């Protein structure tokens, strides 16, 4: 079986979709499949030689409905795509975020393969987002007829697709490399301060300002805490000014961090917090923290609620309620028995999100759809 995985984003950039595509591709190769990624040429790189990656067209900067800057496919050469498809003769083409113009449409209209769509994002309810959806929807309706199967990474990620089609949508969640996060590492000597860690973009939807406001209440009641904020984004200066205005003690902004630094921070922290208020369809950052054994507090957006089921619901809090937010941080930071119970649950819960398990699900779907349409 020959599989083409279509990614409309710059594959060299960080991002949940790109990580998912790279992991899916790597696991399929390990299982003996002939698998290739099809993606736009990064705008800042003239020539690239990456095995099993096919570059078509170019990418351009775009601000997404969740206010994140990304690079998506821009100019696409139809003749080049036709040549690629004729040469490769894919059995399956697996399109990730097919609503992103224009790479998916250009391939779909020329495809003789079985076409599968996977939706990752939840479109937030903002005026800008609704405006973008109005533009994208006619485009999506024009390509739906080419798909043989729909999947999404969560129930939240199906919302937009369900507004366009009555066809069933299979849920195949995102995953993580469990081994990478469960490897034993050496913690630093205790500093005497209990540390809360945030890792992610510094933008409005991530709710970091609410974390700072809750931390103000927490640190007033318990001075033996600190807050580490790792990541960068358009709101960093505003958040640093808010930290000064609130006279917050023991707050450190690290800026962009490497994967190695991320693993170290997760290993050293006492509590992880991701207070995103909207725009999350899943929660890979939560899984990474949980796999490390790090107790977690999360915003009550629909994607996080989908993920944090069972005992994990204890982690969900409304970031706008500063007092309740601070109490939840204090509770999960300072109650040993509750923390141990939560950690025991998390260790078992995250196993279902191993990339090997996720690719098992895709493999079943590939075989089913091949039997039906092959």
WOHU-V192590 format. One record per residue. RES is the residue in one letter. PHI is phi as a letter, one per 40 degrees, with the letter a starting at -180 (999 if undefined). PSI is psi in whole degrees, 0 to 359 (* if undefined). NEAR is the number of other C-alpha atoms within 8 Angstrom. Layout:
((RES;PHI;PSI;NEAR) (RES;PHI;PSI;NEAR))
This chain:
((X;999;130;7) (X;b;127;10) (X;b;129;13) (X;b;128;12) (X;b;115;14) (X;c;121;12) (X;b;117;16) (X;c;353;15) (X;b;159;12) (X;d;111;16) (X;c;342;10) (X;c;347;6) (X;c;158;6) (X;c;161;7) (X;i;150;6) (X;c;320;7) (X;c;314;9) (X;c;318;14) (X;c;318;9) (X;c;313;10) (X;c;315;12) (X;c;319;8) (X;c;317;9) (X;d;314;10) (X;c;314;12) (X;c;319;8) (X;c;323;11) (X;c;320;12) (X;c;317;10) (X;c;330;7) (X;c;4;6) (X;g;7;6) (X;c;151;10) (X;c;98;9) (X;b;139;12) (X;b;148;11) (X;c;135;13) (X;b;123;12) (X;a;157;15) (X;c;151;18) (X;c;126;12) (X;d;137;12) (X;c;336;8) (X;c;11;4) (X;b;121;7) (X;c;314;7) (X;b;138;4) (X;b;137;5) (X;b;94;4) (X;b;120;5) (X;d;136;4) (X;g;20;7) (X;b;127;9) (X;b;120;8) (X;c;126;8) (X;b;138;12) (X;g;195;11) (X;b;167;12) (X;b;161;15) (X;a;158;9) (X;c;142;8) (X;a;139;8) (X;c;119;9) (X;c;169;8) (X;d;340;10) (X;c;14;10) (X;g;23;8) (X;b;135;8) (X;c;127;8) (X;b;166;10) (X;b;120;11) (X;b;168;13) (X;c;138;17) (X;b;279;12) (X;c;134;8) (X;b;129;11) (X;c;110;8) (X;c;322;7) (X;c;321;6) (X;c;319;8) (X;c;316;12) (X;c;320;10) (X;c;318;8) (X;c;312;8) (X;c;322;11) (X;c;323;7) (X;c;318;6) (X;c;324;6) (X;f;59;8) (X;c;144;11) (X;c;320;9) (X;b;137;13) (X;b;122;13) (X;b;110;12) (X;c;123;13) (X;b;133;14) (X;f;62;12) (X;c;349;13) (X;c;346;9) (X;c;116;10) (X;c;155;12) (X;b;1;10) (X;c;314;12) (X;c;315;13) (X;c;317;10) (X;c;325;11) (X;c;316;10) (X;d;318;10) (X;c;348;8) (X;b;0;9) (X;c;136;8) (X;b;9;4) (X;c;176;9) (X;c;127;13) (X;b;127;14) (X;b;136;13) (X;b;139;14) (X;b;124;13) (X;c;131;13) (X;b;320;12) (X;c;151;10) (X;b;125;13) (X;c;118;9) (X;c;157;9) (X;c;74;6) (X;b;161;6) (X;d;317;6) (X;c;317;7) (X;c;317;12) (X;c;324;9) (X;c;318;8) (X;c;319;9) (X;c;321;8) (X;c;327;8) (X;c;318;8) (X;c;328;11) (X;d;313;10) (X;d;322;8) (X;c;312;10) (X;c;319;10) (X;c;330;9) (X;c;343;7) (X;b;349;11) (X;d;325;8) (X;c;344;6) (X;c;349;8) (X;c;141;11) (X;b;342;8) (X;a;142;9) (X;b;138;12) (X;b;164;12) (X;a;158;16) (X;c;348;15) (X;a;170;14) (X;c;322;11) (X;c;323;12) (X;c;347;16) (X;c;347;13) (X;d;313;9) (X;c;316;9) (X;c;321;9) (X;c;339;8) (X;c;349;6) (X;b;337;8) (X;a;150;7) (X;c;1;5) (X;c;148;5) (X;c;147;5) (X;b;117;9) (X;c;136;7) (X;c;116;9) (X;b;107;11) (X;c;168;10) (X;c;168;11) (X;a;178;10) (X;a;163;10) (X;c;93;8) (X;d;321;10) (X;c;325;6) (X;c;331;6) (X;c;343;10) (X;b;3;8) (X;c;133;6) (X;c;133;4) (X;b;168;5) (X;c;123;5) (X;c;155;6) (X;c;163;5) (X;c;140;4) (X;d;137;5) (X;c;351;4) (X;g;348;5) (X;b;137;8) (X;c;127;10) (X;b;137;11) (X;b;134;13) (X;b;133;15) (X;b;133;11) (X;b;126;10) (X;i;182;8) (X;c;148;8) (X;b;85;12) (X;a;165;13) (X;d;315;7) (X;c;342;10) (X;c;348;13) (X;g;24;13) (X;c;330;13) (X;c;328;8) (X;c;328;11) (X;c;318;11) (X;c;320;10) (X;c;321;10) (X;c;322;12) (X;c;329;11) (X;d;312;10) (X;c;319;11) (X;c;312;13) (X;c;332;13) (X;c;323;7) (X;c;331;6) (X;b;99;7) (X;c;350;7) (X;c;44;8) (X;b;157;11) (X;a;159;12) (X;b;125;12) (X;b;125;12) (X;b;112;12) (X;b;130;13) (X;h;170;13) (X;b;172;10) (X;i;179;8) (X;c;340;7) (X;c;8;9) (X;d;313;10) (X;c;318;7) (X;c;318;7) (X;c;324;10) (X;c;321;9) (X;c;321;8) (X;c;321;10) (X;d;319;11) (X;c;316;8) (X;c;323;7) (X;c;357;8) (X;f;49;6) (X;c;130;11) (X;c;153;6) (X;f;43;7) (X;b;131;10) (X;b;126;7) (X;c;118;9) (X;c;342;9) (X;g;198;8) (X;c;138;7) (X;b;155;9) (X;c;169;6) (X;c;321;6) (X;c;316;6) (X;c;322;8) (X;d;313;10) (X;c;319;9) (X;c;316;8) (X;c;318;9) (X;c;324;12) (X;c;330;11) (X;c;339;8) (X;c;162;12) (X;c;333;11) (X;a;138;13) (X;b;141;14) (X;b;127;10) (X;b;94;15) (X;c;32;14) (X;d;137;15) (X;c;340;11) (X;a;170;9) (X;g;7;13) (X;b;127;12) (X;c;346;15) (X;a;254;14) (X;i;57;10) (X;c;322;10) (X;c;327;8) (X;c;317;10) (X;c;320;10) (X;c;316;10) (X;c;315;13) (X;c;319;14) (X;c;332;13) (X;c;350;10) (X;g;17;9) (X;c;119;14) (X;c;142;14) (X;b;141;13) (X;b;136;15) (X;b;148;13) (X;c;157;13) (X;c;40;13) (X;c;163;11) (X;c;325;10) (X;c;317;16) (X;c;323;15) (X;c;321;11) (X;d;318;11) (X;c;315;8) (X;c;72;11) (X;c;170;8) (X;g;225;5) (X;c;337;8) (X;c;339;11) (X;c;338;9) (X;c;336;5) (X;c;340;10) (X;c;131;13) (X;a;153;11) (X;c;110;9) (X;c;337;14) (X;c;337;6) (X;c;91;7) (X;c;320;11) (X;c;315;8) (X;c;321;9) (X;d;312;14) (X;c;320;12) (X;c;321;9) (X;c;320;11) (X;d;313;10) (X;c;317;9) (X;c;310;8) (X;c;351;13) (X;c;333;11) (X;b;359;7) (X;b;100;8) (X;d;316;6) (X;c;318;6) (X;c;319;8) (X;c;317;12) (X;c;320;8) (X;c;314;8) (X;c;315;11) (X;c;321;12) (X;c;321;8) (X;c;314;10) (X;c;320;12) (X;d;319;11) (X;c;321;7) (X;c;320;7) (X;c;344;11) (X;d;327;8) (X;c;348;7) (X;b;12;11) (X;d;140;12) (X;d;328;14) (X;c;319;7) (X;c;320;9) (X;c;316;14) (X;c;331;11) (X;d;316;8) (X;c;316;9) (X;c;320;9) (X;c;318;8) (X;c;316;8) (X;c;319;8) (X;d;312;9) (X;c;320;8) (X;c;314;8) (X;c;329;12) (X;c;319;9) (X;c;326;7) (X;c;322;6) (X;b;352;6) (X;c;*;6))
